[in-house]
Structures are given as C-alpha cells and as structure tokens.
Amino acid sequence: MTARTQNRFRSFLDMMSGARECAAAVEAGRKPSARALRNLNLPADAFDDVKFGR
C-alpha cells in the first residue's frame, strides 16, 4: 500500500470512529467529544445548543 492510500484509509477509519462515538453520545444523552466532532469536520460547538432531555 502506498502512503497516500494508507492516509486515506486512516482518514476513513477516523471518520467512522467519530461517527460511532457521536451516535453513542447522542443516544446516551450527552455531548460528543471534541475529537469525535473534529473527525467529522464539525465545529466543536455544534452540540452546545442541543437540549438532551431524559
């Protein structure tokens, strides 16, 4: 595998990991981590106004 292919694969895995973490956090009624949001190219304050009611 070339370095470019490895970088793309790693980026894909980071994105999928971020999506999984964000989904789990929202289901649990909490804000996702800044790292997970960054992996999805979302601003860190994207969930600041969300009201998680339980």
CYANA upper distance limits for C-alpha pairs under 8 A (distance plus 0.5 A):
  1 MET  CA      5 THR  CA      6.70
  1 MET  CA      6 GLN  CA      7.07
  2 THR  CA      6 GLN  CA      6.79
  3 ALA  CA      7 ASN  CA      6.64
  4 ARG  CA      8 ARG  CA      6.78
  5 THR  CA      9 PHE  CA      6.60
  6 GLN  CA     10 ARG  CA      6.53
  7 ASN  CA     11 SER  CA      6.58
  8 ARG  CA     12 PHE  CA      6.67
  9 PHE  CA     13 LEU  CA      6.76
 10 ARG  CA     14 ASP  CA      6.63
 11 SER  CA     15 MET  CA      6.65
 12 PHE  CA     16 MET  CA      6.73
 13 LEU  CA     17 SER  CA      6.54
 14 ASP  CA     18 GLY  CA      6.60
 14 ASP  CA     39 ASN  CA      6.43
 15 MET  CA     19 ALA  CA      6.70
 15 MET  CA     39 ASN  CA      5.66
 15 MET  CA     40 LEU  CA      6.03
 16 MET  CA     20 ARG  CA      6.64
 17 SER  CA     21 GLU  CA      6.66
 17 SER  CA     36 ALA  CA      7.85
 17 SER  CA     39 ASN  CA      8.45
 18 GLY  CA     22 CYS  CA      6.56
 18 GLY  CA     35 ARG  CA      7.98
 18 GLY  CA     36 ALA  CA      4.61
 18 GLY  CA     37 LEU  CA      6.97
 18 GLY  CA     38 ARG  CA      8.39
 18 GLY  CA     39 ASN  CA      5.94
 18 GLY  CA     40 LEU  CA      6.61
 19 ALA  CA     23 ALA  CA      6.59
 19 ALA  CA     36 ALA  CA      7.56
 19 ALA  CA     40 LEU  CA      7.33
 20 ARG  CA     24 ALA  CA      6.70
 21 GLU  CA     25 ALA  CA      6.58
 21 GLU  CA     32 PRO  CA      7.29
 21 GLU  CA     33 SER  CA      8.49
 21 GLU  CA     36 ALA  CA      6.88
 22 CYS  CA     26 VAL  CA      6.64
 22 CYS  CA     31 LYS  CA      8.29
 22 CYS  CA     32 PRO  CA      5.52
 22 CYS  CA     33 SER  CA      8.11
 22 CYS  CA     36 ALA  CA      6.94
 22 CYS  CA     37 LEU  CA      7.77
 23 ALA  CA     27 GLU  CA      6.66
 24 ALA  CA     28 ALA  CA      6.65
 25 ALA  CA     29 GLY  CA      6.69
 25 ALA  CA     30 ARG  CA      5.68
 25 ALA  CA     31 LYS  CA      6.46
 25 ALA  CA     32 PRO  CA      5.79
 26 VAL  CA     30 ARG  CA      6.09
 26 VAL  CA     31 LYS  CA      7.01
 26 VAL  CA     32 PRO  CA      7.56
 26 VAL  CA     52 PHE  CA      8.41
 29 GLY  CA     52 PHE  CA      5.69
 29 GLY  CA     53 GLY  CA      7.56
 29 GLY  CA     54 ARG  CA      7.67
 30 ARG  CA     52 PHE  CA      7.22
 31 LYS  CA     47 PHE  CA      6.78
 31 LYS  CA     48 ASP  CA      8.29
 32 PRO  CA     36 ALA  CA      6.98
 32 PRO  CA     37 LEU  CA      7.31
 32 PRO  CA     47 PHE  CA      8.23
 33 SER  CA     37 LEU  CA      6.94
 34 ALA  CA     38 ARG  CA      6.52
 34 ALA  CA     44 ALA  CA      5.84
 35 ARG  CA     39 ASN  CA      6.69
 36 ALA  CA     40 LEU  CA      7.10
 37 LEU  CA     41 ASN  CA      6.77
 37 LEU  CA     42 LEU  CA      5.61
 37 LEU  CA     43 PRO  CA      7.18
 37 LEU  CA     44 ALA  CA      6.62
 38 ARG  CA     42 LEU  CA      6.14
 38 ARG  CA     43 PRO  CA      7.29
 38 ARG  CA     44 ALA  CA      7.39
 42 LEU  CA     46 ALA  CA      7.09
